């Protein structure tokens, strides 16, 4: 039996303009350069994503920690690469991670 290991991405709540994130978010793997986290399913992303998974969200003081599945961490080499975290202007609970 294989154990699922998770990896954290941490960011300030200012990134999401003070919006409260849910306890679970959807991770859409788009391509080798970025993935998108959303609070609810988005039809266009459902059609275009290579795959999707769930991620846990932990709120601590003025920060959020997204607990990504190890597969996502490994695919994007998050331990080796710099990445940028941005929130959508129209929907701050949609977060784009660019590698």
NORZI-V934972 format. One record per residue. N is the residue number from 1. RES is the residue in three letters. D_CENTER is the distance of its C-alpha to the mean C-alpha in Angstrom with 2 decimals. Layout:
# NORZI-V934972
((N/RES/D_CENTER) (N/RES/D_CENTER))
This chain:
# NORZI-V934972
((1/UNK/26.03) (2/UNK/22.79) (3/UNK/20.60) (4/UNK/16.81) (5/UNK/15.56) (6/UNK/12.19) (7/UNK/10.88) (8/UNK/9.54) (9/UNK/7.76) (10/UNK/9.99) (11/UNK/10.70) (12/UNK/13.57) (13/UNK/13.68) (14/UNK/15.55) (15/UNK/12.50) (16/UNK/12.13) (17/UNK/15.95) (18/UNK/16.57) (19/UNK/15.01) (20/UNK/14.48) (21/UNK/11.19) (22/UNK/12.00) (23/UNK/12.15) (24/UNK/10.03) (25/UNK/7.24) (26/UNK/7.30) (27/UNK/5.37) (28/UNK/7.95) (29/UNK/9.35) (30/UNK/11.60) (31/UNK/13.69) (32/UNK/14.34) (33/UNK/13.24) (34/UNK/9.80) (35/UNK/6.86) (36/UNK/5.62) (37/UNK/3.82) (38/UNK/7.31) (39/UNK/9.73) (40/UNK/12.24) (41/UNK/13.15) (42/UNK/14.04) (43/UNK/17.12) (44/UNK/16.82) (45/UNK/13.41) (46/UNK/14.99) (47/UNK/17.82) (48/UNK/16.31) (49/UNK/13.42) (50/UNK/14.66) (51/UNK/13.05) (52/UNK/10.62) (53/UNK/9.73) (54/UNK/8.85) (55/UNK/7.01) (56/UNK/9.18) (57/UNK/9.07) (58/UNK/12.09) (59/UNK/13.89) (60/UNK/16.46) (61/UNK/18.96) (62/UNK/17.40) (63/UNK/14.04) (64/UNK/10.76) (65/UNK/9.54) (66/UNK/6.38) (67/UNK/8.28) (68/UNK/7.03) (69/UNK/10.03) (70/UNK/12.46) (71/UNK/12.77) (72/UNK/9.45) (73/UNK/10.49) (74/UNK/13.93) (75/UNK/13.44) (76/UNK/11.95) (77/UNK/14.26) (78/UNK/11.95) (79/UNK/15.02) (80/UNK/17.21) (81/UNK/15.49) (82/UNK/14.76) (83/UNK/11.65) (84/UNK/11.33) (85/UNK/8.92) (86/UNK/10.31) (87/UNK/10.44) (88/UNK/12.62) (89/UNK/16.20) (90/UNK/17.02) (91/UNK/14.19) (92/UNK/12.50) (93/UNK/10.14) (94/UNK/8.62) (95/UNK/6.38) (96/UNK/7.10) (97/UNK/6.73) (98/UNK/10.33) (99/UNK/12.20))
